[in-house]
Structures are given as structure tokens and as C-alpha cells.
Amino acid sequence: MRLVVVLSFLLILAFPLSAQDANENERLKVGVVLSGGGAKGMAHIGVLKVIEEAEVTVDYIAGTSMGAIVASLYASGYSATELDSIFRNIDFSSLIQDNIPRNAKTFYEKEDSERYALTLPFDKFKVSTPQAFSGGQNVYNELVRLLYHVKDVKDFNDLPIPFLCIATNAESGEEVLLTKGYLPKAVSASAALPSLFEPTIVDDKILIDGGIVNNYPIDEVMAMGADVIIGSDVQHELSAGEELSSALEILEQINNYRTVEDMKDKSLKTDIYIKPSIANFSLIDFQAYDAIRNSGEVAARVKLDDLKEISQFQNVERKSISPVSLKDTLIINRLVIADSVKNYSRGYIKGKLRFELGKKITFQKLEQGINNLRATGNFKTIHYELVHNGLGEDLILKLKETQNRTFLRLAAHYDQLYKSAALLNMTRKNLLTRDDVSSLDIVLGDNVRYNFQYYIDKGSYWSFGINSRFNDFERELDFAFIDSNFELPVGISLNNINLAVSDLTNQIYLQTVLKEEFAFNIGIEHKFLKYSTRTFGSIVDETPPSNLERDNGRVLFEKSNFYSAFGQLKLDTYDDRYFPTRGLLFNGQMNFYAFSSDFNDNFKEFAVAKARMGAAFPILKNLSINLETEGGFKLGTSQVTSFDFALGGFGNDLINNFIPFMGYDFLELPGNSFVKAYGSLDFEFAKKNHLLFSANFANVEDDIFRTGEWFTEPDYSGYGIGYGWESFLGPVQVYYTWSPEEATTSHFFFSVGYWF
């Protein structure tokens, strides 16, 4: 056995010397090798715990992939106990999926992410697919935070324990030995599993997971100077056909073709070879942390006597391990954009980071800024470095622009107002200038619509936007809305009436960010509104009233152009638009209507103001509550009723002043002013499955803020019980609603997919 030979030789060598005389060069040097293996690599923490228990001093450590992550943290000074605490508290699902927090997105980006079910790069009329499932940004952010205390160590031999890791050159297939550089970046490269994580660029080389070429770097550790090798191997043997049930398992099998053969020799070179029992776990079983970690500890404990024997022959006084002190704050006083960025200005990048240079910030604030940049979709995984400059830190951004600037986006939706709809979107970045994005939605289905947006994004500086949209729907409604808003033929009395609504809106606006969370818009708006019905066309034919006109066999109630100036203040920190569990919401807007083509000959200047505010917060595990209040009113003496409020129905994207209200049908409760309170309990009884109970209360009629009616007991109330599912198409929502004021009537609302 190699271990016996090594120990015997060192015993003979050291015999003439006392313990005090033995110098550093003559003592036994121990190297530790940690293999790759995805989630199975968490077993290494259990192995390191037993190594520490045996009082073995680790002189060198190396790893590949997950082994590189664990080894780098251990080399930086963390103990096995500290690693256990770190890994136990990491949300690996969030790290791997690389989800961008909703609060990192601008309002424009929030709308994009919650409108399209599928986004594909589209270049020269060819659709392509992303390089990988995840960019690895969240993993990189976490490594930067955890390794901050050794950020200025550029030679990995100068770490508390000398370290190296292995990556693969994606272009040549050659092994790349990483011993210098920025530690988080080197480790990210070693762990960039193909198809799961995007490649990492180091020194102009495109690097991927080192396990492809060398998943157990024992020879490299021996070359560092190790006399004895302790190895933890979590690689899987070749799987049988029935075990290859997923793409990741097939990928692991391909990687194992070479490594399984290599391990026949490498295991023999290993003095203490530890093989945890991890056959029942996959590369992504991160939720099984305790079981995997324990498997490493159990396997290492079998070798405890051998480990203690090594400790005795090391001839060194074991130093106590000081806990690593994680800093929560830092001061970034210089921003360095290392790579050339052609299509986005420095002001754009600095504005997206949204923190002031030279002031103390938290790591959470730094990650928020990086996520703000990432949310734009304009850059690949953002590798950055923190380097001490004497007074604070340099933030060195390694930015690589995404090559694709054109995207094809798709979505589908059904609801009871717009009916079935398919959405085709084309998005183009840098259409006219740097920092801009243009987007065109074409909606095909029962109601044809479009939505065009052009936006020059300057982050916290003033941004510029142009919007143009066309909405159209037709529905049988309660007669009250038409009866209270428009003059009808004499003697008409109906329960329901057909109403067709066409809305063309064009806006030009400026936007800036206030206090990082609020967005303030000012602009001008043109709106063309057309309300018509086919319900009593025959009556008009017989006795046409002078105030009603016809258009293609339909009676017109409104057909005017309106011109206004508007201001808007928005805050949205909800963690989800459809099923919020925490966060705040505020949306206040005022339009001053100065001109109109005046179809009904009744226009005078007027203003409409409205606001909505809310909060969501968890009550118990998987149970949260969302409370909101909303109100609006009309200012002025104009007789124009086309902008009056109308409550009723269900939805997220009702246009103009149409307000959802449980228990009543669409546009059933009209008035030029209203107040509304809303509450919803959300119980997520299974992942992405929600049981919902909602209630709302309102007063709505003309001038309730002048008469004081807004402060009285609510005239209208409604309740709903629903089910929600976060599907790949977007939210599926089913609601049964009722109102005590309409005891004989209830409503069933159903929608599929993102609202648009």
C-alpha cells in the first residue's frame, strides 16, 4: 500500500530528529482532491468534517466542478462547519434557475417578462436557442460574496491553503489548469456544466466544466508537493439503460465515459480513497443536502484511523481555524468598464447600477445593481471583480454584449372579455441609437389588437418613450353603463346591451427613477375612442334621434379624438404580478384633457385622477395576504362621460378607467368617481398551485367625493373563490364570484396565460 510506504520512509527520515528540530520541508505534506459531481459534490463537506476531526492539516487542495467550489471555499479559510452552514442555507433552486428578481427589472422589463411565454433569439430570419439553461449569474454573485475576504489574492498558491481547479477549453477540448486570476471567475469556469450553465471567458478562452477532461486532479495536487493524497470521489459509475431517463443523466453518462476509465489508475494513486454512497442521487438533487452530506461523512469515518495516522506523521502543531468574517458592506469608489461596449453608454450602465460611488453599500445592493444590468438582457453573464485600491474598491465590470439584438416572442391567452388571442412579438434593440429598444405586438384572435413601444433607457437619468396601442372588444353588458353614460333613443329599456369598444392611444413621454423604486412619467397623449352598439340598429332606422349617428349599421355613442397631458408616479415591488406574496404597489396618474374633436358636442376641459396602492405580505408558511385600495375622480364640468369609471369583471389589463370588481359583470357599475378596497388570501398548497379567496367593496357614482358618499358604508361588495396555477403559458386562473346585492346572480371567470 502506497500510504504505508510513504509513512515508513518519513519515519526513517525523521528518526534522528526531535519534533522541535523537524523543519517545514521535512514534514509530511497532505493534498486533498475533490471530484466533480453536481449536487453529489456536497458529500465533500462531510468528508472535510472528518478530516478536521482527525486533526489532519491540509497543505494543498484541488477540485473540479462542484469539487472546485467546495475546495475554493475551504482553501479561502472556511471550516467544514462553516461550509455546512453556508450550503444548508443556500436556495440552490434559485441559484441554478438564475431567476432575475422582479424588483431588479424596470417597469418596461416587468411588463415584458409577464407578457410573453416564449422568447427566442431571431437573427437574419433564423430562430436560435440559448447557450444554456442558466447564465450562472446567481452562482457567480454568491461566489463573489463568499470569497470577498480573499478578493486580492491573484495567485491561488497564496491562499490560506494553496488551491487549483480544472476547466476545459470549449474550442480545443484541452485541459486548462487554473492557478491564478480572480478566484470566483476561475471556480465558475470549472463548474460551467454544458447545457446547464453558459461558458465562462477567462483570458479570451471559452471555458466549460473541467470534469469533461479531468474530474479528479490528483496528478496536479501531487505536482504541488503533496506526499499523501486524500481523495473524495463522488463520480457515478456508468448507468444502465433504464437509468438514463433525463437529459442531465445522459450528459453525465457521456462525461463518465472517460472519467470512469481514468479512475481505475487514479484511485490506486490515492492514499486514502473515500467513495461516498451517492448512487441514488442525481446531479441536481440539491434539496437532499443532509442525506448527501451525511453520505460523505459516513464514508470518511470508515477511514478515520488512517486519517489520524497521517495526522501523527505530519509533525506539525495544528493551528486553530479562525472563523471567516463575512463583510456585509463595502465602498465602491471607482467603476471600471474593462471591455469595450459599443451599443450602451457608460451613463446607461452607471444608471442601471443605481448606487453612488464612494458611499457605503451592502452586498445585496451590489447584487441588485448587477441584476438590474442583467434584467435588460443586453449582456451575457456579468463577470465582475472587486479589487482593493487603498481607499475602497474598484468595481471592474467584464461586460460582453449579447450578440442577438432581435427577438421573437410568443404568447397565448384566453379570457371572457378579449376571448382567444395569440400574440406575436418582434423586439429589436439598438434600432436607432444606443440604449434603445423597440417592440411590436400583433394580437390575432377574436379581437385584433396591436401594441408598439419604443424606449430609450437611461436608468436613473431621464429616459424617453413612445407608445402606440390599439384595443378592441365587443361584449353583452348590463344596460346600466350605457344608460348612465350616453343618451339613448326614447323608450328604450333593456336588461343587456351589446357594446363594442375601440381604443387607439398614442403617447410620448419622459421617465425618471426616483429613490430607485419610484418611476415618474410626464408626457402627452392622443386617444381615439369609439363606442358603438348593434343592439337597436333597427329602431334607429325607423326613428333616428338627432343625437345618434350610424356607422356600418351600428349606432355610435362616441367617436372622438382626445388630447391630454399626463403625469404618473409608479412603485411596484411585488414579487409576482399575479400571485404576490410580499412587496408594495402604488400607481397614481392624472390626465388633463385640453382638446377634443368633440363628437357629442359637449366637450370642456377636464381632468381625471386615479390611484391604486397595495401591500402583500406572508402570514404563515405558504399563506399570504394582498390588501389594496383604489380610487378615482373627475375634475371639471365637462359632460363627456367616455372617461367615467366602470367597475366589474375580472382581469389584469383592462383599459382606460375600466376597473375589475368581483361579484359583478364587466362594466356593470358606472360613475365619474369611485373608491374600492380589495383583499385576497393566497394559499400555495403545492408548488405553483394557489387556492385563493378574495373580497372587494366599493362606492361608485357621480361626484362621491363632493357629496361625501365615498366615506359611507360600501354600496357594493363582492366575493370570489379561485384557483391559480403558474403554468408555462402564464397564470391559469379560475374564479367563482358572487355579490350579496345580487343574490340570484353569480359569475364564473376564467383566464389562461399572461394578460396582454
C-alpha positions in Angstrom: 0.0 0.0 0.0 1.4 3.4 -1.0 0.4 5.1 2.2 2.4 2.5 4.3 5.5 3.0 2.2 5.3 6.8 2.4 4.8 6.8 6.2 7.6 4.3 6.7 10.0 6.3 4.7 9.2 9.5 6.5 9.5 7.7 9.9 13.0 6.6 9.0 13.9 10.1 7.7 12.7 11.8 10.8 14.1 9.3 13.3 17.4 11.3 14.2 15.4 14.4 14.7 13.3 15.7 17.6 9.9 17.2 16.9 11.3 20.6 17.7 14.1 20.2 15.1 11.9 18.9 12.2 11.6 21.7 9.7 8.8 22.6 7.4 10.3 21.0 4.4 10.8 17.6 6.0 7.2 17.2 7.4 4.5 15.2 5.6 2.5 17.3 3.1 -1.1 16.4 2.6 -3.1 17.1 -0.5 -6.9 16.8 -0.9 -8.6 16.1 -4.2 -12.4 16.7 -4.6 -14.1 15.4 -7.7 -16.9 16.9 -9.7 -20.4 15.6 -9.5 -23.0 18.3 -9.3 -25.2 18.1 -6.2 -23.4 14.9 -5.2 -20.3 17.1 -4.5 -22.0 18.3 -1.3 -20.7 15.0 0.2 -17.3 16.6 0.2 -18.3 18.7 3.2 -18.9 15.6 5.2 -15.5 14.3 4.2 -13.8 17.5 5.2 -15.6 17.4 8.6 -14.0 14.0 9.3 -10.6 15.2 8.0 -10.7 18.1 10.5 -11.9 15.7 13.3 -8.8 13.6 12.6 -6.7 16.8 13.0 -5.2 16.4 9.6 -3.6 19.6 8.3 -4.4 20.1 4.6 -1.4 21.6 2.7 -2.9 21.6 -0.8 -6.4 21.2 -2.1 -7.9 21.0 -5.6 -11.1 20.2 -7.3 -13.2 20.1 -10.4 -16.7 21.5 -10.9 -18.6 21.2 -7.6 -15.4 19.9 -6.1 -13.8 23.2 -7.2 -16.5 25.2 -5.4 -16.1 23.3 -2.1 -12.3 23.3 -2.4 -12.0 27.0 -3.1 -14.1 27.9 -0.1 -12.1 25.6 2.1 -8.9 27.0 0.7 -10.0 30.5 1.5 -10.3 29.7 5.2 -13.8 28.4 5.8 -14.0 25.4 8.1 -16.1 22.3 7.3 -18.7 23.5 9.9 -18.9 26.9 8.3 -19.3 25.3 4.9 -22.1 23.1 6.3 -23.9 26.2 7.5 -23.4 28.0 4.1 -24.7 25.2 2.0 -27.6 24.4 4.3 -28.9 27.9 3.9 -28.5 28.3 0.1 -31.5 28.2 -2.1 -30.0 26.1 -4.9 -33.2 26.1 -7.0 -33.0 29.9 -7.2 -29.2 29.9 -7.9 -29.4 27.4 -10.7 -32.6 28.7 -12.4 -30.9 32.1 -12.4 -34.2 33.9 -11.9 -33.9 37.6 -12.0 -35.6 39.2 -9.0 -38.7 41.1 -10.2 -37.5 44.2 -8.3 -34.4 44.3 -10.5 -36.5 45.0 -13.6 -37.7 48.3 -14.8 -41.4 48.8 -15.3 -40.8 48.2 -19.0 -38.9 45.0 -18.3 -41.5 43.8 -15.8 -44.2 44.1 -18.5 -42.1 42.2 -20.9 -41.3 39.3 -18.6 -45.0 39.0 -17.7 -46.4 39.1 -21.1 -44.5 36.5 -23.2 -44.4 32.8 -22.7 -41.5 32.1 -25.0 -38.6 34.3 -26.1 -36.2 33.2 -28.9 -33.2 35.0 -30.4 -34.1 35.9 -34.0 -31.3 36.9 -36.4 -31.4 37.1 -40.2 -34.8 35.3 -40.2 -33.3 32.4 -38.3 -34.5 31.4 -34.8 -31.8 30.1 -32.4 -31.8 28.8 -28.9 -29.9 30.0 -25.8 -26.4 28.5 -25.0 -27.6 27.0 -21.7 -30.5 26.7 -19.3 -28.8 29.2 -16.9 -26.3 32.0 -17.3 -24.8 31.2 -13.9 -25.1 34.8 -12.7 -26.6 34.0 -9.3 -23.9 31.4 -8.6 -21.2 33.9 -9.6 -22.7 36.6 -7.3 -22.7 34.2 -4.4 -19.1 33.2 -5.0 -18.0 36.9 -5.1 -19.7 37.4 -1.8 -18.4 34.3 -0.1 -14.8 34.8 -1.4 -14.6 38.6 -0.8 -12.1 38.2 2.0 -9.5 36.8 -0.4 -10.5 39.0 -3.4 -7.0 40.5 -3.7 -5.3 37.1 -3.9 -4.3 36.6 -7.5 -2.0 33.6 -7.1 -4.0 30.7 -5.7 -0.8 29.4 -4.0 -1.1 32.4 -1.7 -4.5 31.4 -0.3 -4.6 30.0 3.3 -4.4 26.6 1.6 -2.8 26.5 -1.9 -5.6 25.7 -4.4 -6.1 24.9 -8.1 -9.0 23.8 -10.2 -9.6 22.4 -13.7 -11.6 23.7 -16.7 -12.0 22.7 -20.3 -11.2 24.8 -23.3 -14.5 24.6 -25.3 -12.8 25.3 -28.6 -9.9 22.9 -28.4 -11.1 20.4 -25.8 -7.8 20.8 -23.9 -7.4 20.8 -20.2 -6.9 24.2 -18.6 -5.2 24.4 -15.2 -6.4 27.4 -13.2 -3.9 28.6 -10.6 -4.1 32.4 -10.9 -6.6 35.1 -11.6 -9.9 36.2 -9.9 -10.9 33.2 -7.8 -14.7 33.4 -8.3 -14.3 33.5 -12.0 -11.9 30.6 -12.1 -14.3 28.5 -10.0 -17.3 29.5 -12.2 -15.4 28.3 -15.2 -14.6 24.9 -13.6 -18.2 24.4 -12.7 -19.8 25.5 -16.0 -21.6 22.3 -16.8 -22.5 22.3 -20.5 -26.3 22.9 -21.3 -26.9 23.8 -17.6 -24.5 26.9 -17.4 -23.2 29.2 -20.0 -19.4 29.0 -20.7 -17.1 31.4 -18.8 -14.5 33.5 -20.7 -11.1 33.6 -19.0 -8.1 35.3 -20.7 -10.1 35.2 -24.0 -10.6 31.4 -23.7 -14.1 29.9 -23.7 -14.1 27.6 -20.7 -16.6 24.9 -19.6 -16.8 22.3 -16.9 -13.4 20.7 -16.1 -15.0 17.3 -15.5 -15.0 16.7 -19.2 -11.2 16.3 -19.3 -10.1 15.8 -15.7 -12.7 15.3 -13.0 -10.2 14.2 -10.3 -7.0 16.3 -10.5 -4.7 14.0 -8.4 -1.6 14.4 -10.6 -1.8 18.2 -10.3 -2.0 18.1 -6.5 1.0 15.7 -6.3 2.9 18.2 -8.5 2.1 20.9 -6.0 4.2 19.0 -3.5 1.8 16.6 -1.7 3.3 13.5 -0.2 0.0 11.9 0.7 -3.3 12.3 -1.2 -6.7 12.1 0.4 -9.4 11.9 -2.3 -13.2 12.3 -2.2 -14.8 10.8 -5.3 -18.5 11.4 -6.0 -18.4 10.4 -9.6 -21.0 7.9 -10.8 -20.3 4.6 -12.4 -21.7 4.1 -15.9 -25.5 3.8 -15.8 -27.7 1.1 -17.2 -30.1 2.0 -20.0 -33.2 2.2 -17.8 -31.4 4.8 -15.5 -30.8 7.2 -18.4 -34.2 8.9 -18.1 -33.2 12.6 -18.4 -31.0 14.9 -20.5 -28.8 15.6 -17.5 -28.3 11.8 -16.8 -27.3 11.3 -20.4 -24.9 14.2 -20.2 -23.4 12.8 -17.0 -23.1 9.4 -18.7 -21.2 11.0 -21.6 -18.8 12.7 -19.2 -18.3 9.4 -17.3 -17.1 7.5 -20.4 -13.6 8.9 -19.9 -13.5 9.6 -16.1 -14.6 6.1 -15.1 -11.7 4.6 -17.0 -9.3 7.2 -15.7 -10.3 6.5 -12.1 -9.0 2.9 -12.3 -5.5 4.4 -12.2 -6.2 7.5 -10.1 -7.9 5.6 -7.3 -4.8 3.4 -6.9 -2.6 6.6 -6.7 -4.9 7.9 -3.9 -3.5 7.1 -0.4 -6.9 7.4 1.3 -9.6 7.0 -1.2 -13.1 7.9 0.0 -16.1 6.9 -2.1 -19.4 8.2 -0.6 -22.5 6.2 -1.4 -24.3 8.6 -3.8 -25.7 6.3 -6.4 -29.3 7.2 -5.6 -28.7 11.0 -6.1 -28.6 13.0 -9.4 -26.6 16.0 -10.4 -29.3 18.4 -9.4 -30.6 16.8 -6.1 -29.6 19.9 -4.1 -32.7 19.5 -2.0 -31.2 16.3 -0.5 -28.3 18.2 1.1 -28.5 16.5 4.5 -28.5 13.0 3.1 -25.7 13.7 0.6 -23.5 15.5 3.2 -24.1 12.6 5.6 -23.0 10.1 3.0 -19.7 11.8 2.8 -19.2 11.8 6.5 -20.1 8.1 6.8 -17.7 7.1 4.0 -14.9 9.2 5.5 -15.4 7.9 9.0 -14.6 4.4 7.8 -11.1 5.8 7.1 -10.8 7.7 10.4 -8.0 5.6 11.8 -5.9 6.1 8.6 -6.6 9.8 8.8 -5.4 10.0 12.4 -2.3 8.1 11.5 -1.5 10.7 8.8 -2.0 13.5 11.4 0.5 11.9 13.7 3.2 11.8 11.0 2.6 15.4 9.8 4.8 16.5 12.7 3.1 19.9 12.9 1.2 21.7 15.6 -2.4 22.0 14.3 -3.5 25.6 14.2 -7.0 26.6 15.3 -9.1 27.7 12.4 -10.4 31.2 12.9 -14.0 31.8 11.6 -14.2 33.7 8.3 -15.8 37.1 8.9 -18.2 37.8 6.1 -18.5 41.5 5.4 -21.9 42.9 4.8 -20.8 46.3 3.4 -18.2 47.7 1.0 -17.3 51.1 -0.6 -17.0 51.2 -4.3 -15.3 54.4 -5.3 -14.4 53.6 -8.9 -16.2 52.0 -11.8 -14.1 50.4 -14.5 -15.7 49.0 -17.6 -13.0 46.8 -18.8 -14.3 45.6 -22.1 -15.5 47.8 -25.0 -19.2 48.2 -25.0 -20.4 49.6 -28.4 -24.2 49.8 -28.0 -24.6 51.0 -24.5 -23.2 54.2 -22.9 -21.4 54.5 -19.6 -24.3 56.6 -18.4 -26.7 53.8 -19.2 -24.6 51.2 -17.3 -24.0 53.5 -14.3 -27.7 54.4 -14.3 -28.6 50.8 -14.2 -26.3 50.0 -11.2 -28.2 52.6 -9.2 -25.8 53.2 -6.4 -23.5 56.1 -5.7 -19.7 55.8 -5.9 -17.8 56.5 -2.8 -20.6 55.6 -0.4 -21.0 52.5 1.7 -23.4 49.9 0.2 -24.4 46.4 1.1 -23.5 43.3 -1.0 -27.3 43.0 -1.5 -27.2 46.5 -3.1 -24.3 45.5 -5.3 -26.1 42.3 -6.5 -29.2 44.4 -7.1 -27.3 46.6 -9.4 -25.8 43.7 -11.3 -29.3 42.2 -11.6 -30.6 45.5 -12.9 -28.0 45.3 -15.7 -28.8 41.6 -16.3 -32.5 42.2 -16.4 -32.0 44.3 -19.6 -31.0 41.1 -21.5 -28.3 43.2 -23.2 -25.4 41.4 -21.6 -24.3 37.8 -21.0 -23.5 36.7 -17.5 -21.8 39.7 -16.0 -18.4 38.7 -14.5 -17.1 41.5 -12.3 -14.2 41.8 -10.0 -13.7 43.7 -6.7 -10.2 45.0 -6.2 -8.9 47.0 -3.2 -7.5 50.4 -4.3 -6.4 51.8 -0.9 -9.5 53.8 -0.1 -12.2 51.5 -1.2 -12.9 49.1 -4.1 -12.7 49.1 -7.8 -15.7 47.5 -9.4 -14.3 46.1 -12.7 -17.1 45.1 -15.0 -16.4 42.5 -17.6 -19.2 43.1 -20.0 -19.9 41.1 -23.1 -22.9 42.3 -25.1 -25.3 39.7 -26.3 -24.9 39.2 -30.0 -28.6 38.8 -30.6 -30.4 42.1 -30.6 -33.6 40.8 -32.3 -36.0 38.5 -30.5 -39.2 36.6 -31.5 -41.7 36.3 -28.6 -44.8 34.3 -28.4 -47.8 34.0 -26.1 -51.4 32.8 -26.0 -54.3 33.9 -23.8 -58.0 33.4 -23.3 -60.4 35.4 -21.1 -64.1 36.3 -21.3 -63.5 39.9 -22.4 -61.0 39.6 -25.2 -61.7 35.9 -25.9 -59.0 33.8 -27.5 -55.8 35.5 -28.6 -52.4 34.6 -30.0 -49.5 37.1 -29.5 -46.6 37.5 -31.9 -44.0 40.0 -30.9 -40.8 41.3 -32.5 -38.3 43.1 -30.3 -35.3 44.9 -31.6 -32.6 46.5 -29.5 -30.4 49.4 -30.8 -32.8 50.1 -33.7 -32.0 53.8 -33.9 -29.4 54.5 -31.2 -27.6 53.1 -28.3 -29.7 52.2 -25.2 -32.9 51.9 -27.1 -35.4 49.0 -27.5 -38.4 48.8 -29.8 -41.2 46.2 -29.6 -44.3 45.4 -31.7 -47.1 43.1 -30.5 -49.6 41.8 -33.0 -52.5 40.1 -31.3 -54.6 37.8 -33.5 -57.8 36.1 -32.5 -61.4 37.2 -31.7 -60.2 40.8 -31.3 -57.3 42.1 -33.4 -55.0 44.4 -31.4 -51.5 45.8 -31.6 -49.1 47.5 -29.2 -45.9 49.3 -30.3 -43.3 50.6 -27.8 -40.1 52.5 -28.3 -38.0 53.3 -25.3 -34.5 54.9 -24.8 -33.5 53.6 -21.4 -31.1 55.8 -19.3 -31.8 54.1 -15.9 -32.0 56.8 -13.2 -31.5 59.5 -15.7 -34.3 60.9 -17.9 -35.5 58.2 -20.4 -37.6 58.7 -23.4 -40.5 56.6 -24.7 -43.2 56.3 -27.4 -46.2 54.1 -27.1 -48.9 53.3 -29.5 -51.6 50.7 -29.0 -55.0 49.6 -30.4 -57.6 47.7 -28.3 -60.8 46.4 -29.5 -63.5 44.2 -27.8 -67.2 43.6 -28.0 -69.4 42.2 -25.2 -73.0 42.0 -24.0 -73.1 44.2 -20.9 -75.5 45.3 -18.3 -77.7 48.2 -19.6 -76.7 50.5 -16.7 -73.3 51.5 -18.2 -74.8 52.8 -21.5 -77.9 54.2 -19.8 -75.9 56.3 -17.4 -73.2 57.5 -19.8 -75.0 58.2 -23.1 -78.3 59.5 -24.4 -80.4 56.7 -25.9 -83.5 56.6 -28.1 -86.7 57.4 -26.2 -88.5 54.5 -24.7 -85.5 52.1 -24.8 -85.3 49.8 -21.7 -83.2 46.7 -21.9 -81.5 44.3 -19.5 -78.4 43.9 -21.6 -76.9 45.8 -24.5 -74.2 44.9 -26.9 -71.2 47.3 -26.7 -68.1 47.5 -29.0 -65.2 49.5 -27.7 -62.3 50.6 -29.9 -59.4 52.5 -28.4 -56.3 53.9 -30.2 -53.8 55.5 -27.8 -50.5 57.2 -28.7 -48.1 58.6 -26.1 -44.8 60.4 -26.0 -43.3 60.6 -22.5 -40.2 61.1 -20.3 -39.4 58.9 -17.4 -37.0 59.0 -14.5 -36.4 56.9 -11.4 -36.9 58.5 -8.0 -35.3 57.0 -4.9 -34.6 53.9 -7.0 -38.0 52.4 -6.7 -40.4 55.1 -7.9 -40.8 55.9 -11.6 -42.1 59.3 -12.6 -43.6 59.8 -16.1 -44.7 63.0 -17.8 -46.0 63.2 -21.3 -48.7 64.0 -23.9 -51.3 61.6 -25.2 -53.7 61.3 -28.1 -56.6 58.9 -27.7 -59.3 58.0 -30.3 -62.3 56.4 -28.6 -65.2 54.7 -30.4 -68.2 53.2 -28.5 -70.9 51.6 -30.6 -73.7 49.0 -30.5 -75.7 46.9 -32.8 -78.4 46.1 -30.3 -81.1 48.6 -31.5 -79.9 49.5 -35.0 -83.4 48.7 -36.4 -85.0 51.2 -34.0 -82.7 54.0 -35.2 -83.6 53.1 -38.8 -87.3 53.7 -38.0 -87.0 56.8 -35.8 -83.5 58.1 -35.8 -82.8 60.5 -32.9 -80.8 63.6 -33.9 -78.1 62.9 -31.4 -77.3 59.3 -32.6 -75.3 58.5 -35.7 -74.7 55.3 -37.5 -71.5 53.7 -38.8 -71.7 50.4 -40.8 -75.1 49.6 -39.4 -74.1 50.3 -35.8 -75.3 53.1 -33.5 -72.4 55.4 -32.3 -72.2 56.7 -28.8 -68.7 58.1 -29.1 -66.3 58.7 -31.9 -63.8 61.4 -30.7 -60.1 62.2 -30.6 -58.9 63.5 -27.2 -55.6 65.2 -26.5 -54.2 65.4 -23.0 -51.1 65.9 -20.8 -50.4 63.4 -18.1 -48.2 62.6 -15.2 -47.7 59.3 -13.5 -46.0 58.0 -10.4 -45.4 54.3 -10.0 -44.0 51.9 -7.5 -44.1 48.2 -7.8 -42.0 45.9 -5.6 -44.4 43.0 -5.7 -42.5 39.7 -6.1 -45.1 38.5 -8.6 -47.7 40.3 -10.6 -50.4 37.7 -10.4 -49.8 36.0 -7.1 -47.9 38.5 -4.9 -46.7 37.3 -1.5 -44.7 40.4 -0.5 -44.0 43.9 -1.7 -45.6 47.3 -2.2 -47.6 48.8 -5.1 -48.5 52.4 -5.9 -49.8 53.7 -9.3 -51.1 57.3 -9.4 -52.0 59.1 -12.6 -53.6 62.3 -13.7 -54.7 63.3 -17.3 -55.7 66.8 -18.2 -57.8 66.7 -21.4 -57.4 70.0 -23.2 -58.7 69.4 -26.7 -61.2 67.1 -28.4 -62.8 66.6 -31.8 -66.0 66.6 -29.7 -68.2 64.0 -31.5 -71.1 64.7 -29.0 -70.7 68.4 -28.9 -70.3 68.6 -25.1 -66.5 69.0 -24.5 -65.0 71.3 -21.9 -61.5 70.9 -20.4 -61.5 68.3 -17.6 -59.1 66.1 -15.7 -59.2 62.5 -14.5 -57.2 61.4 -11.5 -56.8 57.9 -10.1 -54.6 56.0 -7.8 -54.1 52.4 -6.6 -52.0 51.3 -3.7 -51.4 47.9 -2.1 -49.2 45.7 0.0 -48.6 41.9 0.1 -47.0 40.1 2.9 -46.8 36.5 4.2 -48.9 35.5 7.3 -47.9 31.9 7.7 -45.8 29.4 5.7 -47.3 29.3 2.1 -50.1 31.7 3.2 -50.0 35.4 2.2 -52.4 38.3 2.0 -52.7 41.1 -0.5 -54.5 44.3 0.5 -55.2 47.1 -1.9 -57.2 50.3 -2.1 -58.1 52.2 -5.2 -60.0 55.4 -6.2 -60.5 57.9 -8.9 -62.5 61.1 -9.7 -63.2 63.5 -12.5 -62.4 67.3 -12.2 -64.4 69.8 -14.2 -67.8 70.5 -15.5 -67.5 68.7 -18.9 -70.4 66.5 -19.9 -68.0 64.0 -21.5 -68.7 60.6 -20.0 -66.4 58.4 -22.1 -63.8 58.5 -19.4 -66.1 57.7 -16.5 -65.1 54.7 -14.3 -66.9 51.4 -14.7 -66.4 48.6 -12.2 -67.0 44.9 -12.7 -65.4 41.8 -14.1 -62.0 40.1 -13.7 -58.7 40.8 -15.3 -55.3 42.5 -15.1 -55.1 44.6 -18.2 -58.5 46.3 -18.5 -58.0 49.6 -20.5 -58.7 53.2 -19.6 -60.9 53.5 -16.5 -62.4 50.0 -16.5 -61.8 48.6 -13.1 -62.1 44.8 -12.1 -64.6 44.1 -9.4 -65.5 40.7 -8.1 -69.2 39.7 -8.0 -70.3 41.9 -10.9 -70.0 41.6 -14.6 -67.7 43.7 -16.8 -68.6 47.5 -16.8 -71.7 46.9 -14.6 -71.1 49.7 -12.0 -70.6 53.2 -13.7 -69.8 56.6 -12.2 -67.4 59.5 -12.6 -65.8 58.7 -9.2 -65.2 55.6 -7.1 -63.4 54.1 -4.1 -62.6 50.5 -3.8 -61.0 48.2 -1.2 -59.7 44.7 -2.1 -58.2 41.8 -0.1 -57.1 38.4 -1.2 -55.8 35.4 0.7 -53.4 33.2 -1.2 -52.5 29.6 0.0 -49.9 27.9 -2.1 -50.9 24.4 -1.2 -48.4 22.9 -3.8 -45.6 24.4 -5.7 -47.1 26.9 -8.2 -50.6 25.9 -7.2 -52.7 28.5 -5.4 -56.0 28.5 -3.6 -57.5 32.0 -3.5 -60.2 33.8 -1.5 -60.9 37.4 -2.5 -63.3 40.1 -1.4 -63.9 43.7 -2.6 -66.0 46.6 -1.5 -66.8 49.9 -3.4 -68.8 53.0 -3.7 -69.2 54.3 -7.3 -71.4 57.0 -8.7 -71.1 60.6 -9.8 -69.3 63.1 -7.5 -69.0 60.9 -4.4 -66.0 63.0 -3.2 -68.1 66.2 -3.3 -71.2 64.6 -1.6 -69.2 62.7 1.0 -70.6 59.3 -0.3 -67.1 57.9 -0.6 -66.8 57.8 3.2 -70.1 55.9 3.8 -70.8 52.2 4.2 -70.0 50.5 0.8 -72.9 50.2 -1.5 -71.4 47.3 -3.4 -69.5 44.2 -2.3 -68.3 41.0 -4.0 -66.5 37.8 -3.1 -64.6 35.1 -5.0 -63.1 31.7 -4.5 -60.5 30.7 -7.1 -57.7 28.5 -8.1 -54.4 29.7 -9.7 -51.7 27.8 -11.5 -48.4 29.2 -12.6 -48.2 27.4 -16.0 -45.5 27.7 -18.7 -48.0 29.8 -20.7 -48.6 32.1 -17.7 -51.2 32.1 -14.9 -54.2 29.9 -15.2 -57.0 31.5 -13.1 -60.5 30.2 -12.3 -62.8 32.2 -10.1 -66.4 31.8 -8.9 -67.7 35.2 -7.7 -70.9 36.4 -6.2 -72.4 39.5 -4.5 -74.9 39.8 -1.6 -76.6 42.6 -3.5 -77.3 40.3 -6.5 -78.4 37.2 -4.6 -79.7 35.5 -7.7 -76.7 36.2 -9.9 -73.2 34.8 -9.7 -70.3 35.0 -12.2 -67.7 32.5 -13.3 -64.4 34.0 -14.6 -61.7 32.0 -16.4 -58.4 33.0 -18.0 -55.4 31.2 -19.4 -52.0 32.7 -20.0 -50.4 36.1 -19.5 -52.7 39.1 -19.9 -51.9 41.4 -22.9 
